[in-house]
Amino acid sequence: MAKYLVLIYGDEQAWDGRTPDELSANHAGHRSFASAAGARIVGGEELEASSTATTLRRGSNGGLTVTDGPFLETKEVLGGFYLLTADDLDEAIALAQRLPELSTAHSAVEVRPVVERSMSSS
C-alpha cells in the first residue's frame, strides 16, 4: 500500500460564507468520506484560516525570514488534508472523489503520492 496526501483547496471567503445548512452538509460529506475510506485514513485535519499561517524562508544571504501569512497569496488556500493508504493512485482518486468540496465550484482536491524512505541508514 502506498500513501497519498489529499489536499483540499478552496476560496476561504466562500467557505466562511456558508450557511449552517451548507456547513452541516459539508460535515456530513466528510463523515461519508471517512466511512468509505475507513482504516485507509492515516490522518487528516482541517486547517485554521490562512491568516494564521507563518512562513519561514531562507534568504540568499543565509538569513532566515519569518513572516505572517501563507507562502503564496492566492484566492484558493489549503483548507485541510487527509493522509490515506491506497493500493494505487486510482483507488486514492476514487476515494478523494467522495469529498464534499468537489460539489462546489470554488474548491479543488489534489492527490499527491507520498515519498516513503527508510529512516534507517544503510
N, C-alpha and C positions, 0 to 999 in steps of 0.2 A: 504494500500500500504506500502510495506517495502522499505527501502533504500539499495542500493548496491553501493559499490565503485568498479569501473572498473579501474584497474591499468594496464598501458601499459609499458611493459618492452622490452628492446632490446639492441642491440650492438650499442653503440654511434658512433664508428668508421664507421660502416655500414650506420647509419643514416646520419652522416656528409658527407659520400662519395656519397650520392645520386645525380643523375644528376638533372638538373632543371625539366626535364620531369617527373622523378620519384617523385620529391618533389611535383610537381603540381598534379600528380595523387594521392599522399597521401592526399593532402589538399582536393581534390575532394571527396576522400573516407570519410573523416571526415565530409564534408558537407552533404554527402549522409546519413551517420550515424545520424547526428544531425537532418536531415529532417525526418528520420524514427522514431527517438526517440521522437521528438517534445518536449512537455512540461514535459516529464518524465526526461529530463536532468535538474537536480537541480543546477549543477555546473560542472566545469571542467577547466583544464588548461594544457598547455604544460609547462614542466619544463625546466629551464636553465640547462646547462651541469652539470653533477655530480661533476665536479671540482669546482663548485661554492657552493657546499653543505658545511654546518657546522654541525658537530656532537657534541652533549653535552652528557657527560657520568659522572654519579656519581660513584666515586671510593669507595672501601671498607672502606676507612678512612673518608668518608663523603664529601671529596673534589670534586669539580666539575672540569672536564677537558673539555676544548673546543678545538676541532681540526678541521683543514680544511679537507674537503673531505667527502664522504659518509660514512655511518655506516659500510658497507662492501665493500671490493674491489672485484668486480666480473666483468666478461665480460658484463653481462647484467645489465643494470641500469634502474631505474624508469624514464621514459621519459615524462609521463603525466598521467592524470586521468580524469575520469568523475564520478560524483555522480548522480545516477539515482534513480527514484522511479519505482517500478515494482510490479505487482501483486504477483509474486513469483520468485524463482531462475530461473526457466525455461524461463520466459519472459526476465529476465536480461541477461541470456546466449544468448538467441535468438538475442537480440539487440547487445550484445558485438561481436557476430559472424560477424557483418557487418563492424567492424573496419578494416581499410586497413592494419594495421600491421600484421594481420593474413595471409596476402598473401605473407609474406616474411619468410624465414626460421630462421632469426636471431631475431625475435620478438615473444613476447607472451603476452597474456592478462589474467589477473587474476580478477575474480569476487568474491567479498567478501561482505557478508551481514554486515550491519552497526548495532551496538547495539544502540537501542534507549531507553533512560532513561528519565524519567521526571526530570526536573531541580528543581521542587518544592519539599520542604521537606514534609514528611507525618507524 
